[in-house]
Amino acid sequence: MSRFNLRKLLGDWQSYLLIIVGSVITAISINMFLVPNKIAPGGVSGIATVLYYLFGFPVGTTMLVLNIPLFILGIRHLGGVFGVKTLFSTVVLSVVVDLTTFLPVLTREPLLASIYGGIIMGAGLGLVFRSGATTGGTDLAAKIIHKFIPFLTLGQLLLAVDFTVIVFAAVVFKDYDLALYAIVTLFVSSQVIDGLLEGVNFAKAVFIISNKSKFIAERIMKDLDRGVTGLDGTGMYTGQDKTVLMCVLRRPEIPVLKSIVREIDKNAFIILTDVREVLGEGFKTYE
């Protein structure tokens, strides 16, 4: 096997190892903090928590079953953009959640459970996102809904889906305090994910200089469903005209973009810069 192929194989193994570690950490949060305290911070795991208390269904298995139709709809309406890694991470997380139900419950105090559960879940999901994968669930659901309701941003749809799950859990458990704890968990986990992936900033603008800009732009638009703008540029040393790509991305999309660029052109020049506010499709709307 050539050195190039060996490096590529090792790189893939590192990504999948990161997914496994992130899934284990996320499962620890679910089984040691969230599920025992009936905290359902949105997402498929939140629905699975509610169904566990209603019918006794295993949380991990329920997560997997709920994700299957989302994958089918995703393939139909979005194409296979979420890739093998996302499928792998979804299956691994579901299995690990059921295999770690023996873990002890560390606290029965809902506030402590929501905070520490959010921190640990954010750390686990952050590692999964850094591998270039997602865990399916509400992220995928929001993208599917966005195809039918394009006037709402993905961020708004994701918030709406998670909020619906939280309200559903509060109604089922007849305890609206739990909804407030779930919101705390959702907020804390999102902040931890931000910190792991790109700091505390809302988004990042990316500038890419490459001789293969056209191919990179096509992959970004296809795999990330993000718009890309081509800017005219000239290399002052070589005098050669180039197309400089510019796009704005959210937190889980940064490692995926790096992987795309590395795959197409290892000599490409990438600039990441912090963005404090973004107005437009896929982000905030104008007020």
Secondary structure as the mmCIF struct_conf table of DSSP 4:
data_model
#
loop_
_struct_conf.conf_type_id
_struct_conf.id
_struct_conf.beg_label_comp_id
_struct_conf.beg_label_asym_id
_struct_conf.beg_label_seq_id
_struct_conf.end_label_comp_id
_struct_conf.end_label_asym_id
_struct_conf.end_label_seq_id
HELX_RH_AL_P HELX_RH_AL_P1 ARG A 3 SER A 29
HELX_RH_PI_P HELX_RH_PI_P1 ILE A 30 LEU A 34
HELX_RH_3T_P HELX_RH_3T_P1 VAL A 35 ASN A 37
TURN_TY1_P TURN_TY1_P1 LYS A 38 LYS A 38
BEND BEND1 GLY A 42 GLY A 42
HELX_RH_AL_P HELX_RH_AL_P2 GLY A 43 PHE A 55
HELX_RH_AL_P HELX_RH_AL_P3 VAL A 59 LEU A 78
BEND BEND2 GLY A 80 GLY A 80
TURN_TY1_P TURN_TY1_P2 VAL A 81 PHE A 82
HELX_RH_AL_P HELX_RH_AL_P4 GLY A 83 LEU A 99
TURN_TY1_P TURN_TY1_P3 THR A 100 PHE A 102
BEND BEND3 LEU A 103 LEU A 103
HELX_LH_PP_P HELX_LH_PP_P1 PRO A 104 VAL A 105
HELX_RH_AL_P HELX_RH_AL_P5 PRO A 110 ARG A 130
TURN_TY1_P TURN_TY1_P4 SER A 131 GLY A 132
HELX_RH_AL_P HELX_RH_AL_P6 GLY A 137 PHE A 148
TURN_TY1_P TURN_TY1_P5 PRO A 150 PHE A 151
BEND BEND4 LEU A 152 LEU A 152
HELX_RH_AL_P HELX_RH_AL_P7 LEU A 154 PHE A 173
TURN_TY1_P TURN_TY1_P6 LYS A 174 LYS A 174
HELX_RH_AL_P HELX_RH_AL_P8 TYR A 176 GLU A 198
TURN_TY1_P TURN_TY1_P7 GLY A 199 VAL A 200
BEND BEND5 PHE A 202 PHE A 202
STRN STRN1 ALA A 203 ILE A 209
TURN_TY1_P TURN_TY1_P8 ASN A 211 LYS A 212
HELX_RH_AL_P HELX_RH_AL_P9 SER A 213 ARG A 219
HELX_RH_PI_P HELX_RH_PI_P2 ILE A 220 LEU A 224
STRN STRN2 THR A 229 THR A 234
TURN_TY1_P TURN_TY1_P9 MET A 236 THR A 238
STRN STRN3 ASP A 241 LEU A 249
TURN_TY1_P TURN_TY1_P10 ARG A 251 PRO A 252
HELX_RH_AL_P HELX_RH_AL_P10 GLU A 253 ILE A 264
TURN_TY1_P TURN_TY1_P11 LYS A 266 ASN A 267
STRN STRN4 PHE A 269 VAL A 275
BEND BEND6 ARG A 276 ARG A 276
STRN STRN5 LEU A 279 LEU A 279
BEND BEND7 GLY A 280 GLY A 280
TURN_TY1_P TURN_TY1_P12 GLU A 281 GLY A 282
BEND BEND8 PHE A 283 PHE A 283
STRN STRN6 LYS A 284 LYS A 284
HELX_LH_PP_P HELX_LH_PP_P2 THR A 285 TYR A 286
#
